Amino acid sequence: MDELIDFAAIAARVDTACPRADRSKGGCPPYPTEVMVRLLFIQSLYNLSDEDCEYQVLDRMSLPHFCRLDAALHIPDARTLWSFKQRLAQGGLGGRAIFEAVSLQLQQHGYIPRGGQIVDASIVQAPLTQANKDEREALNEGRRPEGWNAKRLQHTDRDARWTKKHGKSFYGYKVHANADARYKLIRRVKVTPANVDDGQTLKEVLDRANTGARLLADRGYDAQTNRQWLQAHGLRDGIARRAKPGQERRVRLDARNKAINRVRARGEHVFAGLEQLGGKCVRAMTLARNELAILLKCAAYNAKRLVWLVRHDPCGCAR
């Protein structure tokens, strides 16, 4: 990864999107942005908390070498890492800058979006909030529940929502992702509360740069407006169909869905890769911080996938 990813270019985009604070009045000089970005990749690859990341960098010789901290007398501690992520989360630009910088480098290596688009969504669970029905309604409306002090409100995730899937209830967010069918690299990402319907985000995660004209998605995206929108933009409809109420003979419908799912299953491999990195749960208490964490996971997944692609295709024959 160190050989394939230009972390200095990523750091430059981060400094452009999220400028450093004014240091004209003095204070300790900050760590280089490239060092902090490398630490974030370590944290995302191994699903480490801020404290665990600090401990592992102190404990292992390979991690300081990767983070360019070999000769450093002091390394960034957990609080420094937290503050850097707070800087990236403000405005929601930092995580997006890192993800887009990695995506640009994927294309520079020749891995442009090919083979069509696979769009899907997955639930990312958040820490549960202890609240009754009235308190939950107040939180959803943006009000402070009666009897809650500022400290309790600060330690409550007011952006996460409940949803049901296969009869089970989940609390948290949804990550809506677009992966290309050829390389299984994530091209577009959107993070929403868990109660947002999958089909509502289709237009926001489409990738116009994909060389394939077909879009594949499951039955959650089966809506007339989505099909009309795809037709208007010259994209082939690969959305699986729902059976109509009372429909018994579904031979053609099942055959069509089976043919779509045979290719669309590659998108499930992407979410399995995110799950291996710990990307199916979040720790923070706001949508902005959790969106940052998920975007960093997606960038780390793409970087890890790039290493695999280059290792198994050193001559670039698959490109």
Summary of the structure (lengths in Angstrom):
residues: 319
radius of gyration: 21.5
end to end distance: 19.3
largest distance: 75.2
contacts: 946
relative contact order: 0.15
helix: 49%
strand: 14%
